[in-house]
Amino acid sequence: MGGEIGDLLETNTFNAWERLTAETPATVLDLLELPGVGPKTAATLHQTFKIASLDDLRRFVAGGGLEMVDGIGPKTADRIKHSLNR
């Protein structure tokens, strides 16, 4: 069996997953705990703005960064800000 499916079945992993996990700190997953931040938004925050933790996101928000993120409107930005302040 070839390709990534074969790799997955034989080794319980595959190259694309290994690259992704090597490039993405585990703390990025903490972003998903916030209302208004789903996988797509977390990926955008990390890949575009180098946000890798809740502390990074707090600094980004404090500097007005949420207004620069495509797909985050005023209501979602308010939800994220409120959740970070808890």
C-alpha positions as a LaTeX table, in Angstrom:
\begin{tabular}{lrrr}
\hline
Residue & $x$ (\AA) & $y$ (\AA) & $z$ (\AA) \\
\hline
Met1 & 0.00 & 0.00 & 0.00 \\
Gly2 & 1.45 & 3.41 & $-0.91$ \\
Gly3 & 1.03 & 7.01 & $-0.03$ \\
Glu4 & $-0.08$ & 8.62 & 3.18 \\
Ile5 & $-2.78$ & 6.05 & 3.92 \\
Gly6 & $-0.22$ & 3.27 & 3.74 \\
Asp7 & 2.15 & 5.25 & 5.97 \\
Leu8 & $-0.66$ & 5.86 & 8.44 \\
Leu9 & $-1.60$ & 2.20 & 8.59 \\
Glu10 & 2.00 & 1.06 & 8.95 \\
Thr11 & 3.37 & 3.71 & 11.32 \\
Asn12 & 0.30 & 5.40 & 12.88 \\
Thr13 & 1.43 & 8.72 & 11.35 \\
Phe14 & 2.17 & 10.32 & 7.97 \\
Asn15 & 4.52 & 13.00 & 6.65 \\
Ala16 & 1.99 & 15.83 & 6.34 \\
Trp17 & 0.88 & 15.33 & 9.94 \\
Glu18 & 4.48 & 15.23 & 11.17 \\
Arg19 & 5.29 & 18.49 & 9.34 \\
Leu20 & 2.15 & 20.17 & 10.69 \\
Thr21 & 2.78 & 19.16 & 14.30 \\
Ala22 & 6.45 & 20.15 & 14.05 \\
Glu23 & 5.49 & 23.62 & 12.77 \\
Thr24 & 2.62 & 24.22 & 15.19 \\
Pro25 & 3.18 & 24.61 & 18.94 \\
Ala26 & 0.75 & 22.70 & 21.15 \\
Thr27 & $-0.27$ & 26.00 & 22.76 \\
Val28 & $-2.06$ & 26.98 & 19.53 \\
Leu29 & $-4.75$ & 24.46 & 20.51 \\
Asp30 & $-5.51$ & 26.63 & 23.57 \\
Leu31 & $-6.91$ & 29.24 & 21.17 \\
Leu32 & $-9.72$ & 26.82 & 20.30 \\
Glu33 & $-11.08$ & 27.10 & 23.83 \\
Leu34 & $-12.22$ & 30.67 & 23.18 \\
Pro35 & $-15.73$ & 31.33 & 21.87 \\
Gly36 & $-15.38$ & 32.69 & 18.35 \\
Val37 & $-12.10$ & 30.92 & 17.59 \\
Gly38 & $-12.46$ & 27.78 & 15.53 \\
Pro39 & $-9.81$ & 25.75 & 13.71 \\
Lys40 & $-9.75$ & 28.05 & 10.67 \\
Thr41 & $-9.35$ & 31.21 & 12.78 \\
Ala42 & $-6.71$ & 29.60 & 15.01 \\
Ala43 & $-4.76$ & 28.55 & 11.91 \\
Thr44 & $-4.99$ & 32.05 & 10.45 \\
Leu45 & $-3.89$ & 33.64 & 13.71 \\
His46 & $-0.89$ & 31.32 & 13.92 \\
Gln47 & 0.16 & 31.27 & 10.27 \\
Thr48 & $-0.43$ & 34.92 & 9.42 \\
Phe49 & 0.18 & 36.69 & 12.72 \\
Lys50 & 2.49 & 34.18 & 14.48 \\
Ile51 & 0.14 & 33.86 & 17.46 \\
Ala52 & 1.06 & 30.67 & 19.29 \\
Ser53 & $-0.55$ & 31.08 & 22.71 \\
Leu54 & $-3.27$ & 32.84 & 24.67 \\
Asp55 & $-0.67$ & 35.34 & 25.91 \\
Asp56 & 0.28 & 36.12 & 22.30 \\
Leu57 & $-3.40$ & 36.60 & 21.50 \\
Arg58 & $-3.88$ & 38.92 & 24.50 \\
Arg59 & $-1.04$ & 41.15 & 23.27 \\
Phe60 & $-2.42$ & 41.03 & 19.71 \\
Val61 & $-5.89$ & 42.02 & 20.89 \\
Ala62 & $-4.52$ & 44.80 & 23.12 \\
Gly63 & $-2.78$ & 46.25 & 20.08 \\
Gly64 & $-6.00$ & 46.25 & 18.04 \\
Gly65 & $-4.98$ & 43.29 & 15.91 \\
Leu66 & $-8.36$ & 41.58 & 15.66 \\
Glu67 & $-9.54$ & 44.26 & 13.25 \\
Met68 & $-6.93$ & 43.01 & 10.75 \\
Val69 & $-8.15$ & 39.40 & 10.72 \\
Asp70 & $-10.41$ & 38.46 & 7.82 \\
Gly71 & $-13.51$ & 36.66 & 9.01 \\
Ile72 & $-13.62$ & 38.19 & 12.49 \\
Gly73 & $-16.40$ & 40.71 & 12.76 \\
Pro74 & $-17.19$ & 43.08 & 15.63 \\
Lys75 & $-19.38$ & 40.59 & 17.53 \\
Thr76 & $-16.82$ & 37.80 & 17.33 \\
Ala77 & $-14.03$ & 40.20 & 18.29 \\
Asp78 & $-16.05$ & 41.24 & 21.36 \\
Arg79 & $-16.59$ & 37.57 & 22.33 \\
Ile80 & $-12.88$ & 36.87 & 22.02 \\
Lys81 & $-11.92$ & 39.99 & 24.01 \\
His82 & $-14.45$ & 39.16 & 26.75 \\
Ser83 & $-13.21$ & 35.55 & 26.97 \\
Leu84 & $-9.59$ & 36.66 & 27.24 \\
Asn85 & $-10.44$ & 39.00 & 30.11 \\
Arg86 & $-11.89$ & 36.19 & 32.24 \\
\hline
\end{tabular}
